[in-house]
Amino acid sequence: MPADGYAPWSGHVPAAGRRTPVSTYRLQMGASLTFDDARALVPYLKRLGVTDLYLSPVLQAAPGSTHGYDVVDHTRISEEMGGRAGLERLAADAHAAGMGVVVDIVPNHMAVPTPGWHNRPLWSVLRNGPDSPFAAWFDVDVDEPILMPVLGKRIGRVLADDELHLERMVVPTEPDLGEQWVLRYYDHVFPVAEGTESLPLAVLVERQHYRLAYWKVGDEEINYRRFFDVGTLAAVRVEDPEVFDGSHALIIELLEAGTIDALRVDHPDGLADPAGYLGHLSEATGGAWIAAEKILAPDEPLPGSWHVAGTTGYDAAWRIDQLQVDPAGATRLGALMQELTGEAPVDYARVVETAKREVISGSLAAEVDRLARILDRLTDEDVRLRDHTFRDLRRCLIELLVAADRYRAYVVPGVTPEPEQAAVLRTDAERARRRLDEDSAETLDLVVGLLLGEPVGSEGLADSPERAEAVIRFQQVCGAVTAKGVEDTAFYRWTHLTSLTEVGGNPSGFALGTDEAHAWADRVQDAWPDTMVTTTTHDTKRGEDVRARLDVLASYPDEWSELVHRLRVATAEQRPVDLDGRSENLLWQTLWGTWAPDSDDPIDAERLGAYLIKASREQKVWTTWTGADEGREKGLTDYAAFLLADPGVAEELTAFAETTRREVHDVTLANKALALTWLGVADVYQGSETTRTSLVDPDNRRAVDYASPAGLEAVLASLDDGAAPRTLDEEKLALTSALLRMRGEHPEAFVGPRSGYRALPVTTGHAFAFARLTDEEAEVVVIVRRLGRRLAQLGGWREDSVVLPEGRWAGVLDDAALGGGAQPLSEVLGDAPVAVLVRVHDGEEDA
């Protein structure tokens, strides 16, 4: 039990007999990495020290899927990966090696595939509407046609140009039904409602349970809930017991059979009732270890009512980076951003507000309008409320959504909200009120009351199904607006220091102090001892090594600014005259973050160009996904290719790399060490045991070289045979394997009810030190160097010390042998970026 006597709620730790991972290794499964391919990696991962495989979604996904989050069939394991037999072979090998298997699941949505028959539940609903046995599955009113915005032009033109064709075919997913009538539009295929096949084509189209439409209609008129604004991912009503059972039966069967051991849950914030779903899932899995992919605001705790072990680690990832960001660099880097973008004053809050308003009026307009119409119907039916107009209601909704600084609150219709959740919405309302006049402020109070389930209007309104729908949909829309407005728009526009614009990050905070970091870790340890810590995922916008290089810029802001100015002058003739300042600042930082020409993973023009196009389209300023300015995009990518190839640019960047070499080296290793020791379950993303230049997906899903003569298996074997690390890659691999193995030898110090956390006293802010506890006794000590350049400017460690717990301590990364009490940091750390010590128990050797 923790020192304060607080026992973690039983719902936050796995049930007795259920496996808790100690460390995980994330593999991105697919046609290029099958279950049998993964089997070949088990010996390497075991040797690395990993305790559990962590697999991306394994259910059957849409044709050509590269990630698995576009599930089409919950009853089958992906054939491309090797099917159920392949998964069982992999699990058997992992279990034989003493390793567990964690699987990623996707409860929020299914794919709207091309052709549509791949998703049998959706195909059935499109064909039969409310008479389909799957009518309750999708979050849409099946009594009205489901919008299918897939046409390349308006429906009238499509019909006039004879681009829709009525055909008979045997649908591959329903061969037992023989030939069926289908409607084909190029690669898209849709079912035809029984009895309509002989109608004139225009009438036939009108009589279906779906509405074929021009793709541009989608944002304004979509009537099924999507994953954010992705029309090819349709949300499912997993809160319905029938839908839960149908979509989870195979996963639960695999858990019960012992094939898999634990789960990662994708995007629970999209669900109607995340707490209810996670409680149901925990019960159905017998209390398995479950991690929830949850984005938390800096001061937001994970809801205590969730039956999960914790998050997937984004809350830890940004704090690890910000511990290494020098706050003194903020002003100079901000001035450079302002100079390049031409925006003054530069204000992060304003960038976020603008971005959220744009997605509300753009890609998520249909969701916001639908919610406003629900509230309008509610108020229109009540004589006490009908003077609140649709326009006022919609305006108040927009201001609430813009004011929200979290993904959502958690309110369940018919249940009195927890005080802290009600406070979230009320705080948002107070921010929104500043932008409303007196009349609209009165409407805002009504909206908040409706969304919190408070007595409003006539008595019967409290139990109205539409009110329940409004409560749920507001929270779902709020999450979508925050995700698309902040992380997928503002984070690409805000280029102050791009390592901070990471999934779940806090760019407004810039740097993080040691006291804040310890306080956060204490809280997490008490409530969520088995949470996950990670620094790179399949969703991160930049891999951990790219971010580490960017973190260092805050320690060299003047040198960096001068370098950018020199490079701009030297390449002025090649720089496009219409180059957007946001994209340019992003280009310079990305060029630096991926500058590793001598590594095993150098950036090339194709990868850099693809990233810059994606990032610029996500900025939604001068080019977008739906309105690409291909000429300006080519100018940007041509310039980037020139910068990569130009000898003068290379000379400048190489010189800057030499200037910052020590700091880049130390931050890279210190951040990795912290990720592997700080809290809970340590996750290693595929290949991140060495340095990578990975950017946002799909770049971060590139294949990893394990088996070649120079691959990871051979390098690890060489290190284990006594070879000294020669490169940063090899140092990182040696560090990772040493710490993973140490975790495996001391699991109780990191996970489970016996584990604990304690900050250790240090006399300087340039060291971050803590102990991992077993039964309240320090078992592992970690000391990390931070802000090394400023430390060097101060003359090094001098008299600075750390207070080690009483006892004898042996180095994990070196041959240190130390006693307890105050110890000079010059001896404990010296020139190393991190020291990790384990307690020497009586009868054990000192080293």
C-alpha positions, 0 to 999 in steps of 0.5 A: 500500500502507498505511503499515504495509506491509499489502496488503489481501487480494485477496478484499476488493477487486474483481477487475481489470476489475470496477467499484468504486463511488465513491459510491452513491445508494440508490433504493427501487424499487417500483410507486411508483418504477419503472425508468422513473421512476428513468431520469428521475432519472439526469441529476439524480443525475449532476449531484449527483455520484453515481457509481453507482445503488444499487437495492433488490431488483429480482426479482419479489416478493410481491403488494403488496410495498413493499420487495422482500425478499419474493422469490417468483421468482428468474427474473424481474425485477419486473413492477411495476417494469417488468420486465427491459426496464425494468431494461435501459433504466435500466442503459443510461441510467446507463451512458451517463451514466458511472454504474454499477448496484448491486443488492440481493440476498436469498439467505437467504429467499423469501416465503410469499405469499398466495396461495401459488402466487406462489412456484412452488418453495414451491407445488411443495414443498407439493404434492409434498413430498419428490418436488418438484424443489424439495425441497432449496430450503427449510430444512425437513424435507420428510419431515414436513408443513410447518406453515402457521400461517395460520388465524384459529382452531384447525383444528377450528373452521375445519372445523366452520365450513366455512371450508375449500373444495376448488376447481378452478382454473387456477393463474396461475403454472402455466397449462400444467397446466390446472385443479388442485385447490386448498384455499382459506381466504379469500385463502389458497390451497394445492395439493392432493396428487395422489390426495387430492382425493376424500377427506373434507375432514378426511382430505384436510387430514391427508394433505397435505405441509403442516399448516394451523394456527392462527396462534398455533401458529407460534411454538411449532411452526414447523418451517421456518427463518424470517427471524428470526420472520417466518412469511411469509419462509421460509429457503432452503438457498443453500449447496446448489449447485442452490439457489444456481444456481437463485436466482442465475442471473438476477443472474449473467447480468445481471452478465455482460451488463454490465447491473448492476455490483455487489451488496449482499447482504442478511443473510448471517448467516442462512446456513449458511456465510456465508463459503462462500456469499460466496466462491461468489458472488464466484467466480460474479460474476468478483470483483464489488464486493460489500457485505455487510449485517453487524451488528458488535459494537463490538470485532468485525471483519468476518471476514477470510475473507469475499470482500466489499469490506466492510459496508453501513455500519452500523458507520460510522453509529453511530460518526459519531453518537457522535462528536457525543454529549457524554459529560457528558449521560449522567447527566442523560438517564439520570436523566430516563429513570429518572424516566419509566420508574420503573425503578431501577436502569436497566441496559442489560445487564439490559434486553438480557438480559430482552428476549432471554429473552422472545424465546427463550420467545416468538417464537423458542421453536420454533427453540430447542426444535428445536435442543435436541431435536437435541442431545438426540438426539445425546447420547441415542444415545451411552452416554457422554453420555446422562445430560445431559438435555433440560432441562439441554441446553436451559437451557445453550443458552438461557444461551449465547444470552443471553450472546452479544454478537455475532450469531454465531460462524462455525463450519463443520461438519467444519472446525477453527474459526478461533481467534478464532471459537472464542474468541467461543463460549468467551467467551460460555460463561464469561458463561453459566456464571455462571448455571449450577450445577455439574452444568449447567456440565458440560453447558455444556462438552459443548454448547460442545464439540459446537458447536465440532466438538471430540472429544466422546463416541464417535468416530462422533459427530464425523461425525454429520449431526445434529451438523453441523445443530446447529453450523449451527442454533445460529449461525442461532438466535443471530443471530435471538435477537440481532436480535429481542431486542436491535435489535427489542426492547431498542432500543425499551425503552432510551430513554436517547438514542434516536439511539444505538439504531440498527441496528448501534449501541452504546447502552451506549457512549454517546459515542465519542472521537476516538482510538477513531474513528481507530483503528477507521478505520485498521483498516478502511482496511487490511483493507477499503478499499472498504467502504461508509459510510452514515448512513441506510438503508431499515432505520434506525430514524431517519433521519440528520437525526432522529438529529442533532437527538437527538445534540444533546440530550446537549449540552443535558441540563439544558435538555431535562430541564426542557423535558420537565418543563414540557411534562408539567405543561402537558399533564397533563390530556391525558396518558393516566393509563396511559401507559407510561414507556418509550413516553412518553420515546420520544414526547418524544425523537421529537417533538423529533427530528422537530420541523421545522414550517418544513421541507419535510418536517414530521411529522404526526399520522398519521406520528407515531402510526403510528411510536409504535404500531410502536415500542410494539409492538416494546417488547412491554411493554404492547402487542404485535403479537399482543396489541395494546391498541388502547385504550391505543394510541389514548390514546398517539396522541391525546396525540401528536396533541395535542402536535403541534397545541397552540400552547403545546407548539409555543412551547416546542419552538420556543424550544428549537429556537432555543436549539439551532439552531447545534448542530443545524445544525453536527451535521447538516452535520458528520455528512453530511460525515463520511459522505461522506469518512471511508472507502470508498464513500459512500452517500446514501439517497434524499432524504437530500441534504436534511433529512428527518424519516424514522422507521423503515420504512415511513416512511423509504420515503416518496416524495421530491420530485425534479421539482416546481418546488420539488423537488430538481432545481430547488434543485440547479440554482439552487445551481449557478447561483450562488444562495446556500443560504438554509436548512439543507436547501439547505446540506445539498444544497450540501454533499452535491453538493460532496463527491460531485463532489470524490470523483468528481474524486479517486476514488483517495483514497477507494477502491481499492488506492491509497487510504489514511487518516491521522489528523491531529494536533489540539490539541483534542478538539473537532476530528476531522481526517484525510487521505485518501491517494493512494499514501501522499500526502495528497490530501484533508483533512477537519476536523470540529467536534464538541461545539460547545456545550462548545467555545463555553463554553470560549471557542472555538478560542483557540490550538487548531490542526491540522497540515496535511500539507505542500503547498498546500491549497484549500477545497472548501466555500469559497475557502480557500487554506492551506499545510501545517504547524500552522494555527489552527483559528480560520482553517481552520474558523472558525465552519464545522462542517466544512472539506474541503481538496484538494491543489493540485498544481503547475500547478493554480490555488490555488482 
